[in-house]
């Protein structure tokens, strides 16, 4: 979603939109893959996340209106500190 490169699903985070209020959505990490609705896939690294934010890709990928709350995704990516696609540790 951020860098638009393809990977195996096991190497990506599945994101899903959940209704957070009347007409307002929050994007959350669906690690179990069990949340209903359309999902979007993101590399678990800061660079890909920043690209998705810059491109405003969350609403388009999840086909929702408005600007969704993405703080849960940002916190998750920051917490895991996974190496990026190039094998370098995020800082």
N, C-alpha and C positions, 0 to 999 in steps of 0.2 A: 504494500500500500504506500509506503513512504518512498522507497527507492525503485519500486516496481520490478524488482528482479524476482525470478522464480526460485523457489526452494522446496524441499520436501516439507510436508505439514508438520512433521516432528521437530523441525528446526525453527518453526514460526510460532508466534502467539496468536491464538484465535481471539478476536475481539467481538463483542456483541453489544448492542444498544438495549438498555433497559429503561422503561418509562420511569422518570424521576419526579414527575409532577404533571399537571395538566399541560400537555403539549411540549414538555421539556424532557430531553433524553440525557442519560449519562452512559458513557462508554466504559465497559468493564472487561477485564481479562477473563475469558472463559476457558480456564485450564482443563476442565473436565469435558468440554465440548458438548455440554448438555443444555445450554441455554437455547430457548426457541428463537426463531427468526433468522434473518440474514446475518452471516458472520463476515468478518474481514480479517485478513492475515497481515501480520507485521513482524519484521525481524526484531528480535529482542535486544536491540542496541540503540544507543542514544542518537546516532546519526540518522538512522532510518525513522525514528520517532520524530526528530526535529524536521526532517523532510516532509513527513506526513502533516505535521502541524503547519508548516510553512505553505504547503500546497492546499490546505484545508480539505484534506482527503477523507476525514472521518465521516462527515455527513454524506458525501457522495458514495463512498464505499458501502456504507450501511443503509443508504437510501432513506435518510431521514431529513426532516426539514429543520432549519435553524442551526444554531451552533451548539453541539453537545458538550457536556461537561467531560473532560478527559483527564482530570487530576488523578483518578485511580490508575490509569494506564501509565502516566508519568511516574507516579510513585512506585509502581511495580517494576518498571524498567530500571529506575534508579536503584531499587533495592537488590535486584539480581546481579547487577554489574557484570553481565555476561560479556565475553569477548565479542567484538564486532565481527562482521563478515570476513574481515581480513586478518583475523587472529590477534588483533591488538586489543588490549584491555581499555575499556572506557574510563575516562578520567573526569 
